[in-house]
Amino acid sequence: MTNHNTPAVLQKDITDTVNQKVAAMQQDGLALPPAYSPANALKSAFFAMSNAPGGNLLEKCTKESIANSLLDMVVQGLSPAKTQCYFVPYQTQLKMTRSYFGTQAVLKRLSEVKDVWANVIFEGDEFKIAIKNGREVLVSHETDFSHRDNKIIGAYCIIEKADNEQVLTTMTKKEIDASWSQAKTKNVQNKFPQEMAKRTVINRAAKAFVNTSDDSDLLIEAINNTTANEYQDDGERKEAEIIDEIDQNANSEVFDPKPAEVIEPPIDPEQQELITEEQPEDDPYA
């Protein structure tokens, strides 16, 4: 059921709902980043939703799903204005998804995380790891600027803890592709494989830290919810497989669900998901 209230009334109702829930969560121990302004983040989010290329998401999506996506955004201390998150409509249900920058920002909120970064391994690179005390450690990664046009063969993420220990997570391209195969939309991965490979390995690295963290359960729940938004569950995958099988029959008529529209601030590469054939594919880094 879509919304029929006026935009101003709808935004006020949703904002009041989100603020009330956040206030209750803060009483239960949730701590927002010191410099974070929920009000500014909500304004940025409403602007992005109202001006989506595919239409006004405030009119298309349910009030409950909009409120839940904004609540997840605020709890994680994210803002569309900083290219940290964007909004994806699946029919009438709105989901919030983190960008590469947003995932880094959220990880740094965890008490034991000091810093986090990721790199792509290209064909021709010299990448060496070792096992010390049962853990992977980075020995060396030698690359060249010219390798950036070569085939991607893997990626790795390093999370530096508060005690300066560096925890390494590596993924081969085959493992990255397996993760991408479960994604609800895949055009972004095809257009910007380097940045998406980094985000994928960061998400993999984050799992152990997120689910063993002593930080607020409310924050952890929001982080996990947002990560799950990007991927199909078993039921969705089964439905997709059935549709693919039917589509192979030229005489069959099936409902073809439209791909999710990705709404993201313009400098994030994931925004390119929205570009249509009539629109020029501008370089997001230009």
GIGIMO-V418037 format. One record per backbone hydrogen bond with DSSP energy under -0.5 kcal/mol. NH is the residue of the N-H (numbers start at 1). CO is the residue of the C=O. E is the energy in kcal/mol with one decimal. If there is no record, write none. Layout:
NH_CO_E / NH_CO_E
//
This chain:
3_59_-0.6 / 10_6_-2.9 / 11_7_-2.7 / 12_8_-2.0 / 13_9_-2.5 / 14_10_-2.5 / 15_11_-2.8 / 16_12_-2.6 / 17_13_-2.1 / 18_14_-2.8 / 19_15_-2.7 / 20_16_-2.2 / 21_17_-2.0 / 22_18_-2.7 / 23_19_-2.4 / 24_20_-1.8 / 25_21_-2.2 / 26_22_-2.5 / 27_23_-1.5 / 28_24_-1.0 / 29_26_-1.2 / 30_25_-2.5 / 32_30_-0.5 / 36_33_-1.7 / 38_36_-0.6 / 41_37_-2.3 / 42_38_-2.6 / 43_39_-2.0 / 44_40_-2.2 / 45_41_-2.2 / 46_42_-2.6 / 47_43_-2.1 / 48_44_-2.2 / 49_45_-2.5 / 50_46_-2.6 / 51_47_-1.6 / 52_49_-1.1 / 55_52_-2.2 / 57_49_-2.3 / 57_55_-0.6 / 59_56_-1.1 / 60_56_-1.3 / 61_57_-2.4 / 62_92_-2.7 / 66_62_-2.0 / 67_63_-2.5 / 68_64_-2.4 / 69_65_-2.1 / 70_66_-2.2 / 71_67_-2.3 / 72_68_-2.2 / 73_69_-1.7 / 74_70_-2.5 / 75_71_-2.7 / 76_72_-1.5 / 77_74_-1.4 / 78_73_-2.5 / 82_79_-1.2 / 83_80_-1.9 / 84_79_-1.7 / 86_97_-2.3 / 87_263_-1.4 / 88_95_-3.1 / 89_261_-0.8 / 90_93_-3.4 / 91_89_-0.6 / 92_90_-0.5 / 93_90_-2.3 / 94_92_-0.5 / 95_88_-2.3 / 97_86_-2.6 / 99_84_-2.1 / 103_99_-2.2 / 104_100_-1.6 / 105_101_-2.3 / 106_102_-2.5 / 107_103_-2.2 / 108_104_-2.0 / 109_105_-0.6 / 109_106_-1.1 / 110_106_-0.5 / 110_107_-1.5 / 113_110_-1.6 / 114_112_-0.6 / 114_160_-3.3 / 115_160_-1.8 / 117_158_-2.0 / 119_156_-2.4 / 121_154_-3.0 / 122_120_-0.6 / 123_151_-2.8 / 125_122_-2.4 / 126_142_-2.9 / 127_125_-0.8 / 128_126_-0.5 / 128_140_-2.8 / 130_137_-2.2 / 132_130_-0.6 / 132_135_-2.9 / 135_132_-1.7 / 137_130_-2.7 / 139_128_-2.4 / 140_128_-1.7 / 142_126_-2.9 / 143_141_-0.5 / 147_144_-1.8 / 148_145_-1.5 / 149_146_-1.1 / 150_147_-2.3 / 153_121_-2.8 / 154_121_-1.2 / 155_171_-2.3 / 156_119_-2.4 / 157_169_-2.7 / 158_117_-2.8 / 159_167_-2.3 / 160_115_-2.6 / 160_158_-0.6 / 161_159_-0.6 / 161_165_-3.2 / 162_112_-1.8 / 164_161_-2.2 / 167_159_-2.7 / 167_165_-0.6 / 168_136_-0.7 / 168_166_-0.6 / 169_157_-2.4 / 171_155_-2.5 / 173_153_-1.6 / 176_172_-2.2 / 177_173_-2.9 / 178_174_-1.9 / 179_175_-1.6 / 180_176_-2.5 / 181_177_-2.0 / 182_179_-1.3 / 183_180_-1.6 / 184_230_-2.5 / 190_186_-1.6 / 191_187_-2.0 / 192_188_-2.8 / 196_192_-2.1 / 197_193_-2.2 / 198_194_-1.8 / 199_195_-2.1 / 200_196_-2.2 / 201_197_-2.2 / 202_198_-2.0 / 203_199_-2.4 / 204_200_-1.9 / 205_201_-2.5 / 206_202_-2.2 / 207_203_-0.9 / 207_204_-0.7 / 208_204_-0.5 / 209_205_-0.7 / 210_206_-3.3 / 211_207_-2.5 / 212_208_-0.7 / 213_210_-0.9 / 220_216_-2.2 / 221_217_-2.6 / 222_218_-1.8 / 223_219_-2.3 / 224_220_-2.5 / 225_221_-2.4 / 226_222_-2.2 / 227_223_-2.0 / 228_224_-2.2 / 229_225_-1.1 / 230_226_-0.5 / 230_227_-1.1 / 231_228_-1.3 / 232_182_-3.0 / 237_233_-2.4 / 238_234_-2.4 / 239_235_-2.3 / 240_236_-2.4 / 241_237_-2.3 / 242_238_-2.1 / 243_239_-2.3 / 244_240_-2.4 / 245_241_-2.0 / 246_242_-2.3 / 247_243_-2.5 / 248_244_-0.8 / 248_245_-0.6 / 249_246_-1.9 / 250_248_-0.8 / 252_249_-1.8 / 254_252_-0.5 / 257_255_-0.8 / 261_89_-0.6 / 262_260_-0.6 / 263_87_-1.7 / 263_261_-0.6 / 264_262_-0.6 / 268_265_-1.7 / 271_268_-2.1 / 272_269_-1.6 / 273_270_-1.4 / 274_271_-2.2 / 275_272_-1.3 / 279_276_-1.1 / 282_280_-1.7 / 284_282_-0.5 / 286_283_-1.7
//
